[in-house]
Amino acid sequence: MAQETSRDVGPVVLLGPPGAGKGTQAKRIMEKYMIPQISTGDILRHNVAQGTELGIQAKAIMARGELVPDELMYPMVRERLSRADCKRGYILDGFPRTAGQAGWLDALLEDKFFENSRPTRAWPIVIRLDVDYNQLLLRITGRRSCPTCGRIYNVHFQPPRTDELCDLDGTKLVTRNDDRLEVIQPRLKAYQEQTAPVADYYQRTGRLVAVNGDLPIDEVTQRIFRILEDHHG
C-alpha cells in the first residue's frame, strides 16, 4: 500500500448519471491512494460555517433559493485545491458541471499559482461511468434502506431475505424520496442536458476514458485503478 499512497495521482474527475456508482468508486480511490474527495457542497458549507467573505455572499444567495454563481464558486474551489492534502491529487465531486467550469479548471491547473503545489501530472484524469438507462432505473428505484441500521438493499439485485424487511433487525425498509421514479427521471434528464457537454469537452481534449458501469462493482474498480496506473506508469 505504501507504494500506492506515495505516488502522485493528479486530479480525478468522475462523470456519470445518478446511480452510476460514482460515490462507491470515489471512496475506493480515496482508500487506495489516500487522496481527498473534494465536494463543492462541502466547500460551500465550510465557507458559510467559517463566515468567510465568499461564504457570507453565498449564504445570502442560497437563502433566496438561487444557485451560487461560478464567480463565487471559483475562488472557493481554487482555495480548497491549493491546500496541502491535494498536492498528490484529489477526486472532484460535483465539479465541473458545465463545459465552462471544465475550461476554468484547465486554466487553473495551468496557472503559475499551482506550480509549486500541483501534482506532477496537472491535467485531470476524466473517467465516465456508462450505465444502461434501464439498468439505472432498476438500480435507483429498487433501492431500499433500513431506517434503523442504515443497511442498503436493492429489491432487484440484492433483496432482503424477507420481502421489504431488514435482514439484521427486521425493520420495514423505506424508499428515499430521491429514489422514486417521478423524482429520478427529471434528474436523469437534467444530467444528460447539463453534463453531456462536459464529457464532450474532455472528449475533444482526448482526456475522456469511458468505463462500462454495468459491470460488477469490483470489476469497475479494477478498471479504474488500471486507468490511473496507466496514466502514471
C-alpha positions in Angstrom: 0.0 0.0 0.0 2.9 2.4 0.7 3.8 2.4 -3.0 0.3 3.4 -3.9 -0.2 6.0 -1.2 3.1 7.8 -2.0 2.6 8.3 -5.7 1.1 11.3 -7.5 -2.4 10.6 -8.8 -3.4 14.0 -10.0 -6.9 15.4 -10.3 -9.5 12.7 -11.0 -13.0 13.7 -12.4 -15.7 11.1 -12.2 -18.6 11.6 -14.6 -21.8 9.6 -14.7 -25.5 9.9 -14.1 -27.2 9.5 -10.6 -27.0 5.8 -9.7 -23.9 5.0 -11.8 -21.8 4.2 -8.8 -19.6 7.3 -8.6 -19.8 7.5 -4.8 -18.7 3.9 -4.3 -15.8 4.2 -6.8 -14.7 7.6 -5.3 -14.5 6.0 -1.9 -12.3 3.1 -3.2 -9.9 5.5 -5.0 -9.6 7.6 -1.8 -8.8 4.5 0.3 -6.2 3.1 -2.2 -4.4 6.3 -2.9 -5.1 8.3 0.2 -6.3 11.4 -1.6 -9.3 13.6 -0.6 -12.6 13.8 -2.3 -13.4 17.4 -2.9 -17.1 18.2 -2.9 -18.4 21.7 -4.0 -21.2 21.2 -1.4 -18.6 20.7 1.4 -16.7 23.7 0.2 -19.8 25.9 0.3 -20.8 24.6 3.8 -17.2 25.2 5.1 -17.2 28.8 3.8 -20.7 29.5 5.2 -19.8 28.0 8.6 -16.5 29.9 8.8 -18.2 33.1 7.8 -15.7 33.9 5.0 -16.5 36.9 2.8 -17.4 34.5 0.0 -19.4 32.3 2.4 -21.5 35.3 3.6 -22.3 36.2 0.0 -23.1 32.6 -0.9 -25.4 32.2 2.1 -27.5 35.2 1.1 -27.9 33.8 -2.4 -28.8 30.3 -1.2 -31.3 31.9 1.3 -33.1 33.3 -1.7 -33.3 29.8 -3.2 -30.8 30.6 -6.0 -27.8 28.7 -7.3 -24.4 30.1 -6.2 -22.8 31.6 -9.4 -19.5 30.5 -10.8 -17.8 33.8 -10.0 -18.3 33.0 -6.3 -17.6 29.2 -6.5 -14.4 29.6 -8.5 -12.3 31.3 -5.7 -13.6 28.9 -3.1 -12.6 25.9 -5.3 -9.3 27.4 -6.0 -8.5 27.9 -2.3 -9.5 24.3 -1.5 -7.4 22.8 -4.2 -4.3 24.8 -3.1 -4.2 23.1 0.3 -1.5 20.6 1.2 -3.8 17.5 1.2 -4.4 18.0 -2.5 -0.7 18.0 -3.5 -0.7 14.4 -4.8 -4.1 14.5 -6.2 -7.9 14.6 -5.4 -11.2 13.5 -6.7 -13.7 16.1 -7.7 -17.3 15.5 -6.7 -20.0 17.7 -8.4 -17.4 19.8 -10.3 -17.1 20.6 -13.2 -20.8 20.5 -14.0 -20.6 22.6 -17.2 -18.1 22.9 -20.1 -17.3 26.4 -18.9 -16.3 25.1 -15.4 -14.2 22.4 -17.2 -12.4 25.1 -19.1 -11.9 27.2 -16.0 -10.4 24.1 -14.2 -7.9 23.6 -17.0 -6.9 27.2 -16.9 -6.4 27.0 -13.1 -4.2 23.9 -13.4 -2.0 25.7 -15.9 -1.8 28.8 -13.6 1.5 29.6 -12.0 -0.4 29.8 -8.7 -0.3 26.0 -8.8 3.3 25.5 -10.0 4.7 24.7 -6.6 1.7 22.7 -5.2 0.2 20.8 -8.1 0.9 17.1 -8.8 3.4 16.2 -11.5 0.5 15.4 -13.8 -1.7 18.5 -13.8 -4.4 17.5 -16.3 -7.4 15.8 -14.8 -8.0 12.1 -15.5 -11.6 12.1 -16.6 -13.5 8.8 -16.2 -17.1 8.4 -17.3 -19.2 5.6 -15.9 -21.6 4.5 -18.7 -24.7 2.7 -17.5 -27.7 1.5 -19.5 -30.7 3.7 -18.8 -33.0 0.9 -17.8 -30.3 -0.6 -15.5 -30.0 2.9 -13.9 -33.8 2.9 -13.2 -33.6 -0.5 -11.6 -30.6 0.4 -9.5 -32.2 3.6 -8.2 -35.9 2.8 -7.9 -35.0 -0.7 -6.4 -33.0 0.8 -3.6 -34.4 0.3 -0.1 -32.7 1.3 3.2 -33.2 0.3 6.8 -34.1 3.4 8.9 -32.7 1.7 12.0 -29.2 0.4 10.9 -28.8 2.2 7.6 -28.2 -1.0 5.6 -28.9 -0.6 1.8 -30.7 -3.3 -0.3 -31.9 -3.5 -3.9 -35.1 -5.4 -4.5 -33.8 -6.4 -8.0 -30.2 -7.2 -7.3 -29.6 -7.6 -3.5 -33.0 -8.2 -2.0 -33.6 -8.8 1.7 -34.3 -12.4 2.8 -37.9 -11.4 3.8 -39.6 -9.0 1.4 -39.3 -5.3 2.5 -37.7 -6.2 5.9 -34.1 -5.7 7.1 -32.1 -8.9 7.4 -30.4 -7.6 10.6 -33.2 -6.2 12.7 -36.5 -6.9 10.9 -37.3 -3.2 10.5 -39.5 -2.3 7.5 -37.4 -0.9 4.7 -38.0 2.5 3.2 -37.5 4.2 -0.2 -35.7 7.5 -0.1 -37.7 10.3 -1.8 -34.8 10.9 -4.2 -35.1 7.2 -5.4 -38.7 7.5 -6.5 -39.3 7.3 -10.3 -41.1 10.6 -10.5 -38.0 12.3 -8.9 -35.2 10.4 -10.6 -36.5 10.7 -14.2 -36.2 14.6 -14.2 -32.7 14.2 -12.5 -31.5 11.9 -15.3 -32.8 14.2 -18.0 -31.1 17.2 -16.3 -27.9 15.2 -16.1 -28.0 14.5 -19.8 -28.7 18.1 -20.7 -26.2 19.7 -18.3 -23.3 17.2 -18.0 -23.1 15.8 -21.6 -21.3 19.0 -22.7 -18.6 18.4 -20.0 -18.0 14.9 -21.4 -17.8 16.4 -24.9 -15.3 19.0 -23.8 -13.0 16.3 -22.3 -13.6 14.0 -25.4 -12.3 16.8 -27.6 -9.2 17.2 -25.5 -8.5 13.5 -25.6 -8.8 13.0 -21.9 -12.1 11.2 -21.5 -12.0 7.5 -20.7 -15.2 5.5 -20.6 -15.8 2.6 -18.3 -18.7 0.2 -18.5 -20.6 0.9 -15.3 -22.9 -2.1 -15.9 -20.1 -4.5 -14.9 -19.8 -5.9 -11.3 -18.7 -3.2 -8.8 -15.3 -4.8 -8.2 -14.5 -5.1 -11.9 -15.4 -1.4 -12.4 -13.0 -0.6 -9.6 -10.2 -2.6 -11.1 -10.6 -1.0 -14.5 -10.5 2.5 -12.8 -7.3 1.5 -10.9 -5.7 0.3 -14.2 -6.6 3.7 -15.9 -5.0 5.6 -13.0 -1.9 3.3 -13.1 -1.5 3.6 -16.9 -1.6 7.4 -16.6 1.3 7.3 -14.2 3.2 4.2 -15.5 
